[in-house]
Each structure stands twice: as C-alpha cells, then as structure tokens.
Amino acid sequence: MMKKHSIFSVSLLISLLVFGQDRRTDKTVLTIATLNCEFLWDGVEPEEGNVDFPYKNSQTEAEEHMSKVAEIIKAKKPDIINLVEVENIDALTVFNNKFLVGLGYVPKLIDGRDNATGQDVCMLTRIDPEQFKRTDQRAPYEGTTTGVSKNYYATFTIDSIKLAFIGLHLVAFPNNMDRAKQREAQASVLVSLGDSLIQAGYKLIVLGDFNDYDGDSQYADHQNNQPVSHVLRKIREMNTTTTNDDLINLSKFVPQNLRYTAFWDKNENGVVDYPGEFSTIDHILISNQLSDKVEYVEIPHEHNPIEVTDHFMVFAKLKLESASPDVTGIRMVRAMPNPEGNENEEEYIILKNFGTSSINIKDWYFTNPTGKKWTISNITVNANQEIKIKRSNMPMAMRNNGDFIELKNKDNLQIHSVSYTHTQEGEEIFIE
C-alpha cells in the first residue's frame, strides 16, 4: 500500500528540529491519555487500508469526524495523548494543525505494518521526546511468528524522572481464542521491549487499545468481564523473576461502575444499550513506582459512541514535581453530593482545619474533572474547626455516580483531593 506524504511532511520535519521543548501549561503535573479515534482518516487519495467506513474517500466528512474527535481531546487537553486508528502522519498533521490549534502538540507517528486496515498508533505531545521509535521484534505463534504491527515507544526525562511510553494497538476480538493466542505472543514482544527500557533506567507507561480485558479483581470493568487470554497479566508482570518491575492498571483509580472504554452494538440496532454493550479494552499501565504520583484517573463518557468514536478516553493526571504545597492543615472531611433537596443549593462539603492557627480561605475553590469551579467566599476557619461550604448555585456540581474533588488555594495549588463512588440520595460521605 503506497503511503502518501505531502506538504504536511514539511511540518513534521520542522517539529523534529525543535528538540527538547516542554510546552506544558502546568509543569508541576503531567497529564496523559489514550483514545481510539475510530478511523481518523483525512479523506485524501490514496486512502490506506481495505476497510470501508462511512466517511472513506470524503475529505469533508473525514474532517467532520476529526472535528468531533478533537472536541474530546480539547475537553481534557492532556500533555501527551496516545491515539489509535490513525491513517498516517499526514492525517495526524491535518488533525493537529486544523483542529487542535494552539494546544502545543507535535505529531509523532511511524508507519506500522497493518496494511489490511491501514491503521496506525501515534502520539500528540507537548513535550518533545528524546527518541521516538517502533519495535519490529517478533515472537513465536502457531508454528510461525508474529509482531505488534501497530506500536511505538518514546522516551522522556521529565522533572528528572526517566519515562518510557509504549503505545500499542493489539489484534481485535477479545473472546476469540485464536486471536487471544496471537495477542499473547504480541504481549511477549511488549514485555521484551518493556524489560529493555526498564533495564535502561526508565519507568514505563504502556497505553492503548489492548483489545482485551484485565481479569484482576482490582482492575475489573463494570461488568467484571473476564479475559480468555493472559495478555494484561503478562504485560503487568513484565519480567516474572522479579516484582520490582510490575505495572499497575490505572483503572483501579476509577470507580468500578464507571470502568468502560468501548462500545459494541452487539444487536446492531443502532442504539446504545447500557451496560451490556460496554467493556474496558483500552488501558493505561504504569510502573508501580509511579503509583504515588497519581492524582486522579477518569474515563469521561460525555459523547455518543455511535456518532463520534466507539471508544472513550482514559485520562490520568500525575504529580511529578513538588509544587510547594500549602501545608495549612485544611482538609475535606465530609460531603453531600446527592442531597434530598435542590442540588444546586444544597450540595455541601465540610472542611476541617487540622492545624494550630486560623486560616482565611478566601478565593479557594473546589474543582473536579469537568474543570468547573465552586468558589469559596471570605471565610476564616479556626484551628480544629469544621465549616460547611454549601454549593449555592456554583457551576461545579458533585456527580452522584462518583467523582474526584480537588480543593485548591487562590494560587491554584492543590491542598487536598478525595474521590468517592456512587452515592444514595441524602447520604453524607465520610471522607476521613
């Protein structure tokens, strides 16, 4: 299949010359994500792959799809995002230059080996990697060998931490035994790659569409789907002779009822039938040594998977750098996310000052992954005092089916954070 390269390759060349820049808006944190875009093509001939989809061969319709996918990304603005099912570097560059203007991303893509679908896996990043490569290593499979046709790896040094990203898209059909065996062979390739990066001193972030479930009870999705393979376990365990290199699945930080990343219209009725048509096959795995740096993880379910992409983003925020935190002793201790009365008025959070002196919290605020704020007025909290802060029509609402709440001071530094799962009406949550 002929690969098309156009004037957009010039843009890529320029980006390659800009090495070592860090365009994060907040350099105290690192936000990462993975998203299967469902055929992010540019509609320009020659179209890659042999798979048909509604907007193939139509540049106008392809760019309409791009614009919808871009809205998902712009809602979170991750610093580094792994994208799955992208046609090629030209399509990725069109996507970045037309629909993500001003966000500081540089497109990174190396052509994969999946000529049947034409799909590639790639990265948009605000931090220029030290290296961006792919592996063509192969592993034994059914009397022959197989590789990971869609992969890359990228290395960074961020806040003195050496990080290696492995982006992937494994073969499809989670419950097909033949495909499961092939995915396990692909997992062996990824373990070998990961082990070599760990030996070089990197902590791993492995992310993408695994096309498989994680059967470990602490990571299970909302329906407890069980895999017919050992793909996730193999990759999480890495070198089986030691536990020092083990990875964790960031789904553990998401309430189980919200753990679903992919939609499959099983009965082909064109309707989203929850919960049976959802599962979790997209994952972010990180080195266990990074687990204490995880601030929160979210799977936003804010678009119609029939109209945009049939996958949802997995988004995570890591606190890599100490940002001179405010050690005032103010903490969230109880909350009412789902009051019996008017939620706009009656939602509340109770703060307690565990310190030894009074603290004025004027212009502090609560926020959640929606980005909306619940601002606090001119209030002083005395030592050992509890105080109830009512929502009183503030834009940020506490979500009834689970949420992650941050308390920040007027300088936007996080003071405290908490998470909770589904709440009943009138149920006060005891945080500490």
C-alpha positions, 0 to 999 in steps of 0.5 A: 500500500503506497503511503502518501506524504505531502506538504504536511511532511514539511511540518513534521520535519520542522517539529523534529528540529525543535528538540527538547521543548516542554510546552506544558501549561502546568509543569508541576503535573503531567497529564496523559491519555489514550483514545481510539479515534475510530478511523481518523482518516483525512479523506485524501487519495490514496486512502490506506487500508481495505476497510470501508467506513462511512466517511472513506474517500470524503475529505469533508466528512473525514474532517467532520469526524476529526472535528468531533474527535478533537472536541474530546481531546480539547475537553481534557487537553492532556500533555501527551495523548496516545491515539489509535486508528490513525491513517498516517502522519499526514492525517495526524498533521491535518488533525493537529494543525486544523483542529487542535490549534494552539494546544502545543502538540507535535505529531509523532507517528511511524508507519506500522505494518497493518496494511489490511486496515491501514491503521496506525498508533501515534502520539500528540505531545507537548513535550518533545521526546528524546527518541521516538521509535517502533519495535519490529521484534517478533515472537513465536505463534502457531508454528510461525511468528508474529509482531505488534504491527501497530506500536511505538515507544518514546522516551522522556526525562521529565522533572528528572524522572526517566519515562518510557511510553509504549503505545500499542494497538493489539489484534481485535476480538477479545473472546476469540481464542485464536486471536487471544493466542496471537495477542499473547505472543504480541504481549511477549514482544511488549514485555521484551521491549518493556524489560529493555527500557526498564533495564535502561533506567526508565519507568514505563507507561504502556497505553492503548487499545489492548483489545482485551480485558484485565481479569484482576479483581482490582482492575475489573470493568463494570461488568467484571468481564473476564479475559480468555487470554493472559495478555494484561497479566503478562504485560503487568508482570513484565519480567516474572523473576522479579516484582520490582518491575510490575505495572499497575492498571490505572483503572483501579483509580476509577470507580468500578461502575464507571470502568468502560472504554468501548462500545459494541452494538452487539444487536446492531440496532443502532442504539446504545444499550447500557451496560451490556454493550460496554467493556474496558479494552483500552488501558493505561499501565504504569510502573508501580513506582509511579503509583504515588504520583497519581492524582486522579484517573477518569474515563469521561463518557460525555459523547455518543459512541455511535456518532463520534468514536466507539471508544472513550478516553482514559485520562490520568493526571500525575504529580511529578514535581513538588509544587510547594504545597500549602501545608495549612492543615485544611482538609475535606472531611465530609460531603453531600453530593446527592442531597434530598433537596435542590442540588444546586443549593444544597450540595455541601462539603465540610472542611476541617482545619487540622492545624494550630492557627486560623486560616482565611480561605478566601478565593479557594475553590473546589474543582473536579474533572469537568474543570468547573469551579465552586468558589469559596467566599471570605471565610476564616476557619479556626484551628480544629474547626469544621465549616460547611461550604454549601454549593449555592448555585456554583457551576461545579456540581458533585456527580452522584455516580462518583467523582474526584474533588480537588480543593485548591488555594487562590494560587491554584495549588492543590491542598487536598483531593478525595474521590468517592463512588456512587452515592444514595440520595441524602447520604453524607460521605465520610471522607476521613 
